Amino acid sequence: MTQQQSRGRVGSAAAPSPSVGAVERHGIDPVPDAERHGSPRSLFWPWAASGLSLLSVAYGVYLMGLGLGPWQTIVTGALGYVLSFVLVGLVSVAGARTGAPTMAVGRACFGTQGNKLPTVFSYVSNVGWETVLVALSSLGGSAILARVAPDAFARADGRTPTTAAQALCFAVTAVSVVVVGIVGHALIMKVQKYLTAAITVLTVVYVVLMAGRIDPSALGKAPSAGFGTCVGGVVFAMTLLGLGWVNCGADYSRYLPRTSSGRAITGWTTAGGVLPPLALLVFGVLLNAGDPKLAAAAAADPVGALAAALPTWFLVPYLLTAIGGFVSGAIMDIYSSGMSMLALGIPVRRHLAVFVDGVLMAFGGWYVLFVSPSFFATFQAFLSIIGVAMAAWTAVFLVEQWRRRHTGFAPAPVRAFGGPAVFSLTVATVVGLGLITSGDPHIARVVGFLLTDGAARGTLGTMNLGVVVALAVAGVLYACTAPLADRFAPGGAR
């Protein structure tokens, strides 16, 4: 054991847990060894809470909407979830080794200036997810309010929620997310633990109440899809889950002792991130198999569609469950987007960065709620585009961490511009975007440019392989070009 590792263990063993109500003082600076605490097991709770959302039930409906059979949906969903969240777990190891948030660690390969490119991708990803989650909470919440109190919250037809109802639900959710994000890491870890327990109980009640709509015999009646559609299902599942979180992995592991087991960090992160949403995905598949019309309704408002058959007495608990699940995910996104803003070099304190994110989230929510013509098409396009960029970044990041396994994981940058990393990310992202398709007619104009019209409409377009190709291309390019750059750089090879 090195002297540095010894200090890490002693310091972390004596480190007191920070006050839950105190605003976190650390921004993107590394957390000192003396302030490290906890064990990899603690990572299970925030990641479990982030996926314990009724939106995860809708994911099962969405995957079946691609044309997959019930069993194919479960298998492809499980593969996509595990493959993508293993990447999150591997990225999380860097947090414990360096004490720095994810995008700050990335400076080691991208450089101080070059790192701004992937950090912009990360920031857009986080703010986009915050907006989606809070907007969905507003859609579902207002639909429930319209059923519970139609005189106050419904339009003349007695069913459609008023703009005021949507605005009220949005405001409550957004303020809750911003407040917890401003306070920071300690409160997030505590809140997510209790949210996980509470939402689990309410979700179990929801499952029991909806069990009567399940028709197990329908599982064997649905037609099966071809190989290309199955591959597309795996890729879609990857973008739904892990690739939306991969740029946040180290943000929540950086307070762990430096010598924490990498396997344990990866394992607990993957378990927390995969198990709850996978269980809910299976339930969504069972619901959709028994009611094929559910997919069309869920495309417009997943929370409202899933509540359509609930008894009135459970609507308020259901609303709390839905909002709680969305808040869990949005809290983690707004915390990490604040870190990304700091990594861009914008001179604001962490809690002010979170506040700025909240303002952007409000504008984004306004667009999704009152301007966007199709939620699902835009949502799927957003997932594919940001999935390509994040897959390419992940490959570069993990190859660099593998290269540093013997020389140390210090997050301090060694240059202003990491040419090989930026080159690999850029080429892989362009290639990946050229191989994906989109149902949003506006976004479809800027993607899929490497596909012929026939391929875009056929099996290759269905597969949306651009995400996987970006991961592979970026990893190979960086593994080949980084050693060459080191060899010809001042000082020679590393």
C-alpha positions in Angstrom: 0.0 0.0 0.0 1.4 3.4 -0.9 1.7 6.3 1.5 -1.0 8.1 -0.4 -3.4 5.2 -0.2 -2.7 4.9 3.5 -3.5 8.5 4.1 -6.7 8.0 2.1 -7.9 5.2 4.3 -7.0 6.9 7.6 -8.6 10.1 6.5 -11.7 8.6 5.3 -12.2 6.4 8.4 -12.1 9.5 10.5 -14.1 11.8 8.2 -17.4 12.8 9.7 -20.5 12.8 7.5 -21.4 16.3 6.4 -24.5 18.1 7.7 -27.5 17.3 5.5 -28.8 20.9 5.8 -25.5 22.6 5.1 -24.9 23.9 1.5 -22.1 21.8 -0.1 -18.9 23.9 -0.3 -17.0 21.9 -3.0 -17.5 22.7 -6.6 -15.3 20.9 -9.2 -12.3 20.9 -6.9 -11.2 17.4 -5.7 -12.6 16.4 -2.3 -9.7 16.0 0.2 -9.1 12.6 1.6 -9.9 13.8 5.1 -13.5 14.5 3.9 -14.0 11.1 2.2 -16.6 8.8 3.8 -19.1 6.0 3.1 -18.8 2.8 1.2 -19.6 1.8 -2.4 -22.9 0.3 -1.1 -24.2 3.8 -0.5 -24.2 4.4 -4.3 -27.2 2.0 -4.6 -29.7 4.4 -3.1 -29.3 7.5 -5.3 -29.1 5.4 -8.5 -32.1 3.3 -7.5 -34.1 6.4 -6.7 -33.2 8.0 -10.1 -34.8 5.0 -11.9 -37.7 4.3 -9.6 -40.2 6.3 -11.6 -43.5 5.6 -13.3 -41.8 6.7 -16.5 -39.9 3.4 -16.3 -43.3 1.7 -16.7 -43.8 3.8 -19.8 -40.4 2.7 -21.1 -41.8 -0.9 -21.4 -44.7 0.5 -23.4 -42.3 2.6 -25.6 -40.1 -0.4 -26.4 -43.0 -2.5 -27.4 -44.1 0.4 -29.6 -41.0 -0.2 -31.8 -42.7 -3.5 -32.9 -41.1 -5.8 -30.4 -42.9 -8.8 -28.9 -43.3 -8.8 -25.1 -40.5 -11.3 -24.4 -38.2 -9.5 -26.9 -38.9 -6.2 -25.1 -37.9 -7.7 -21.7 -34.7 -9.2 -23.1 -33.6 -6.2 -25.2 -34.5 -3.8 -22.3 -32.5 -5.8 -19.8 -29.5 -6.0 -22.2 -29.6 -2.3 -22.9 -30.0 -1.3 -19.3 -27.1 -3.5 -18.1 -24.7 -2.6 -20.9 -25.3 1.1 -20.5 -25.2 1.2 -16.7 -22.0 -0.8 -16.5 -20.5 2.2 -18.3 -21.8 4.5 -15.6 -20.3 2.2 -13.0 -16.9 2.3 -14.7 -17.0 6.0 -15.0 -17.9 6.2 -11.3 -14.6 4.6 -10.3 -12.8 7.7 -11.5 -14.7 9.8 -8.9 -13.4 7.8 -6.0 -9.8 7.8 -7.3 -9.7 11.5 -8.0 -12.3 13.1 -5.7 -13.4 15.2 -8.7 -16.7 15.3 -10.6 -16.9 13.5 -14.0 -16.4 16.4 -16.4 -13.5 17.8 -14.4 -11.7 14.4 -14.6 -12.2 14.5 -18.3 -9.7 17.4 -18.5 -6.9 14.9 -18.2 -7.4 13.8 -21.8 -9.3 16.7 -23.4 -7.3 19.5 -21.8 -8.6 22.6 -20.1 -9.9 24.2 -23.4 -10.7 21.0 -25.3 -12.8 19.7 -22.4 -15.4 22.4 -23.1 -16.7 20.5 -26.1 -17.8 17.3 -24.2 -18.8 19.5 -21.3 -21.3 21.3 -23.5 -22.7 18.0 -24.6 -23.0 16.9 -20.9 -24.7 20.2 -19.9 -27.2 19.9 -22.7 -27.9 16.3 -21.7 -28.5 17.1 -18.1 -30.6 20.2 -18.7 -32.6 18.3 -21.3 -33.4 15.5 -18.9 -34.3 17.9 -16.2 -36.7 19.6 -18.5 -38.2 16.2 -19.7 -38.7 14.9 -16.1 -40.2 18.1 -14.7 -42.4 18.6 -17.7 -43.7 15.0 -17.5 -44.4 15.6 -13.8 -46.5 18.6 -14.8 -48.4 16.7 -17.5 -49.3 13.8 -15.2 -49.9 16.0 -12.2 -52.3 18.3 -13.9 -54.2 15.4 -15.5 -54.7 13.9 -12.0 -55.8 17.3 -10.6 -58.3 17.7 -13.4 -59.9 14.3 -12.4 -59.8 15.0 -8.7 -61.1 18.6 -8.8 -62.5 19.3 -12.3 -64.2 22.5 -11.3 -60.9 24.1 -10.4 -58.4 22.4 -12.7 -60.2 21.1 -15.8 -61.5 22.9 -18.9 -65.1 22.9 -20.1 -64.9 19.3 -21.2 -64.2 18.2 -17.6 -61.1 16.2 -18.5 -58.5 18.4 -20.1 -56.3 20.2 -17.4 -56.1 23.9 -17.5 -52.9 25.8 -18.2 -53.0 27.0 -14.6 -53.0 23.4 -13.4 -49.9 22.5 -15.5 -48.1 25.7 -14.4 -48.8 24.9 -10.7 -47.5 21.4 -11.0 -44.4 22.6 -12.9 -43.7 25.2 -10.3 -43.9 22.9 -7.3 -41.7 20.3 -8.9 -39.1 22.7 -10.3 -38.7 24.6 -7.0 -38.3 21.3 -5.1 -35.6 20.1 -7.5 -33.7 23.4 -7.4 -33.7 23.7 -3.6 -32.3 20.2 -3.1 -29.8 20.7 -5.9 -28.5 23.9 -4.4 -28.0 22.4 -0.9 -25.9 19.6 -2.6 -24.4 16.2 -2.2 -25.2 15.4 1.5 -28.9 16.3 1.2 -29.2 14.5 -2.2 -27.9 11.2 -0.7 -30.3 11.5 2.2 -33.3 12.5 0.2 -32.8 9.8 -2.4 -32.6 7.1 0.3 -36.0 8.1 1.7 -37.6 8.8 -1.7 -36.6 5.3 -2.8 -38.3 3.7 0.2 -41.5 5.8 -0.1 -41.8 5.5 -3.9 -41.2 1.7 -3.6 -44.2 1.3 -1.3 -46.5 3.5 -3.5 -45.4 1.8 -6.6 -46.2 -1.6 -5.2 -49.7 -0.4 -4.4 -50.0 0.9 -7.9 -48.9 -2.5 -9.3 -51.5 -4.3 -7.1 -54.3 -2.0 -8.2 -53.4 -2.4 -11.9 -52.8 -6.1 -11.7 -56.3 -6.8 -13.0 -55.5 -5.2 -16.3 -52.7 -7.8 -16.9 -53.5 -10.6 -19.3 -50.6 -13.1 -19.1 -51.9 -15.1 -22.0 -51.3 -12.0 -24.2 -47.5 -12.5 -23.8 -47.5 -15.4 -26.2 -49.9 -13.9 -28.8 -48.0 -10.9 -29.9 -45.9 -11.2 -33.1 -42.1 -11.2 -32.9 -39.9 -8.6 -34.5 -36.9 -9.2 -36.7 -33.2 -9.0 -35.7 -32.8 -5.4 -36.7 -35.7 -4.2 -34.6 -34.3 -6.1 -31.6 -30.9 -4.4 -32.0 -32.7 -1.1 -32.2 -34.5 -2.0 -29.0 -31.2 -2.6 -27.2 -29.8 0.7 -28.4 -33.0 2.6 -27.5 -32.9 1.0 -24.0 -29.3 2.2 -23.7 -30.2 5.8 -24.5 -33.3 5.6 -22.1 -31.1 4.7 -19.1 -27.3 4.5 -18.7 -26.3 6.8 -21.6 -28.4 9.5 -20.0 -26.4 9.2 -16.7 -22.9 8.3 -17.9 -21.6 11.8 -17.7 -22.7 12.0 -14.0 -21.1 8.8 -12.6 -18.1 10.3 -10.8 -20.2 13.1 -9.3 -21.7 10.8 -6.7 -18.7 8.6 -6.0 -16.2 11.3 -5.4 -16.9 11.4 -1.7 -15.9 7.8 -1.3 -12.5 6.9 0.2 -9.8 6.8 -2.5 -9.1 3.1 -1.9 -12.7 1.9 -2.4 -13.0 -1.2 -4.5 -13.5 -0.4 -8.2 -15.5 -3.6 -8.7 -17.8 -2.7 -5.8 -18.4 0.8 -7.1 -19.2 -0.5 -10.5 -21.4 -3.3 -9.1 -23.5 -1.2 -6.7 -23.9 1.6 -9.3 -25.1 -0.9 -11.9 -27.4 -2.7 -9.4 -29.0 0.5 -8.2 -29.4 1.9 -11.7 -30.8 -1.3 -13.4 -32.9 -3.3 -11.0 -35.8 -0.8 -10.2 -36.3 0.4 -13.8 -36.1 -3.2 -15.1 -38.8 -4.4 -12.8 -41.0 -1.5 -13.8 -40.2 -2.1 -17.5 -41.5 -5.7 -17.1 -44.7 -4.4 -15.6 -45.1 -1.9 -18.4 -44.7 -4.8 -20.9 -47.4 -6.8 -19.1 -49.8 -3.8 -19.1 -49.2 -3.0 -22.8 -49.6 -6.7 -23.8 -53.1 -6.7 -22.2 -54.0 -3.2 -23.6 -52.3 -2.4 -26.9 -54.1 1.0 -27.0 -51.9 2.1 -24.1 -48.9 2.8 -26.3 -50.7 5.5 -28.3 -51.9 7.3 -25.1 -48.5 7.0 -23.3 -46.8 8.6 -26.3 -48.6 11.9 -25.5 -48.7 11.7 -21.7 -47.3 8.6 -20.1 -48.2 9.5 -16.5 -51.8 10.4 -17.4 -52.2 7.3 -19.5 -51.0 5.0 -16.8 -53.5 6.5 -14.4 -56.5 6.2 -16.6 -57.8 3.0 -14.9 -57.0 3.9 -11.3 -59.7 4.4 -8.7 -60.2 8.0 -7.6 -59.1 7.4 -4.0 -55.5 6.5 -5.2 -55.1 9.4 -7.6 -53.4 11.7 -5.0 -50.9 9.0 -3.8 -50.3 8.1 -7.5 -49.6 11.8 -8.2 -47.1 11.9 -5.3 -45.5 8.7 -6.6 -45.1 10.2 -10.1 -43.8 13.5 -8.9 -41.4 11.8 -6.4 -39.9 9.6 -9.1 -39.4 12.5 -11.5 -37.9 14.7 -8.7 -35.4 11.9 -7.9 -34.1 11.9 -11.4 -34.2 15.7 -11.9 -32.4 16.3 -8.6 -29.4 14.3 -9.8 -29.5 16.0 -13.2 -29.6 19.5 -11.9 -26.7 18.8 -9.4 -24.6 17.4 -12.3 -25.5 20.1 -14.8 -24.2 22.6 -12.2 -20.9 20.7 -12.1 -20.8 20.8 -15.9 -21.3 24.6 -15.9 -18.4 25.0 -13.5 -16.2 22.7 -15.6 -16.9 25.0 -18.6 -15.0 27.7 -16.6 -18.0 29.9 -16.0 -17.1 31.9 -12.9 -20.1 31.2 -10.6 -20.4 29.3 -7.4 -21.9 25.8 -7.5 -25.2 26.7 -5.9 -25.6 29.7 -8.3 -24.9 27.4 -11.2 -27.7 25.1 -10.1 -30.0 28.2 -9.9 -29.1 29.1 -13.5 -29.9 25.5 -14.5 -33.3 25.9 -12.9 -34.0 29.0 -15.0 -33.1 27.2 -18.2 -35.2 24.2 -17.1 -38.2 26.5 -16.7 -37.8 27.8 -20.2 -37.3 24.3 -21.6 -40.4 23.1 -19.7 -42.4 25.9 -21.2 -41.4 24.7 -24.6 -42.2 21.1 -24.0 -45.6 21.9 -22.3 -46.9 24.6 -24.5 -45.0 24.7 -27.8 -43.7 21.2 -28.8 -46.2 19.4 -31.2 -45.1 15.9 -30.3 -43.5 14.8 -27.0 -42.5 11.3 -27.9 -40.9 12.1 -31.3 -38.9 14.9 -29.9 -38.0 12.9 -26.8 -36.7 9.9 -28.9 -34.7 12.3 -31.1 -33.1 13.9 -28.1 -32.2 10.6 -26.7 -30.6 9.4 -29.9 -28.6 12.5 -30.6 -27.3 13.0 -27.0 -26.7 9.2 -26.8 -24.3 9.4 -29.7 -22.3 12.2 -28.2 -22.2 10.6 -24.7 -21.3 7.2 -26.1 -18.3 8.7 -28.0 -17.2 10.7 -24.9 -17.5 7.6 -22.7 -15.2 5.6 -24.9 -12.5 8.3 -24.8 -12.9 8.8 -21.0 -12.6 5.1 -20.2 -9.7 4.5 -22.5 -7.8 7.3 -20.8 -8.6 5.9 -17.4 -7.3 2.5 -18.5 -4.1 4.2 -19.7 -3.6 5.9 -16.3 -4.2 2.7 -14.3 -0.5 2.5 -13.5 0.5 6.2 -13.4 -2.3 7.5 -11.2 -5.7 9.2 -11.7 -4.8 12.8 -10.8 -7.5 15.0 -12.4 -5.0 17.9 -13.1 -4.9 18.7 -16.8 -1.5 18.4 -18.5 -2.3 20.6 -21.6 -4.8 23.1 -22.8 -6.0 21.1 -25.8 -6.0 17.3 -26.0 -6.0 16.9 -29.7 -6.4 13.1 -29.9 -9.4 13.2 -27.5 -11.2 16.0 -29.3 -10.5 14.5 -32.7 -11.8 11.1 -31.6 -14.9 12.6 -30.0 -15.7 14.8 -33.0 -15.2 12.1 -35.7 -17.2 9.5 -33.8 -20.0 11.9 -33.1 -20.3 12.9 -36.7 -20.3 9.3 -37.9 -22.8 8.3 -35.2 -25.2 11.1 -36.1 -25.0 10.0 -39.7 -26.3 6.5 -38.8 -29.3 7.3 -36.7 -32.8 8.2 -37.7 -35.5 10.3 -36.1 -39.3 10.5 -36.2 -39.2 14.2 -35.6 -39.4 15.7 -39.1 -37.3 18.8 -38.1 -34.5 16.8 -36.5 -34.6 14.1 -39.3 -33.1 16.7 -41.6 -29.8 16.8 -39.7 -29.2 13.1 -38.9 -29.0 10.0 -41.0 -26.9 11.7 -43.7 -24.8 8.5 -44.1 -27.8 6.4 -44.8 -29.6 6.1 -48.2 -33.3 6.7 -48.2 -33.9 3.0 -48.5 -31.6 2.1 -45.6 -33.1 4.8 -43.4 -36.5 3.4 -43.9 -35.3 -0.2 -43.6 -33.7 -2.5 -41.1 -30.5 -0.4 -40.8 -32.4 2.7 -40.0 -34.5 0.8 -37.4 -31.3 -0.4 -35.6 -30.1 3.2 -34.9 -26.6 1.8 -34.8 -25.0 5.2 -34.6 -24.9 5.1 -30.8 -22.9 1.8 -30.7 -20.7 2.8 -33.7 -19.8 6.1 -32.0 -18.7 4.2 -28.9 -16.5 1.8 -30.9 -15.0 4.5 -33.3 -14.1 6.9 -30.5 -12.5 4.1 -28.4 -10.4 2.8 -31.3 -9.4 6.2 -32.6 -8.3 7.4 -29.1 -6.5 4.2 -28.3 -4.5 4.6 -31.5 -3.8 8.3 -31.5 -3.2 9.1 -27.8 0.1 7.1 -27.6 1.4 8.8 -30.8 0.6 12.2 -29.3 2.4 11.3 -26.1 5.4 10.1 -28.0 5.9 13.4 -29.9 4.9 15.7 -27.1 7.5 17.6 -25.2 9.0 15.3 -22.6 8.4 12.1 -24.6 6.1 9.2 -23.9 4.2 9.0 -20.6 
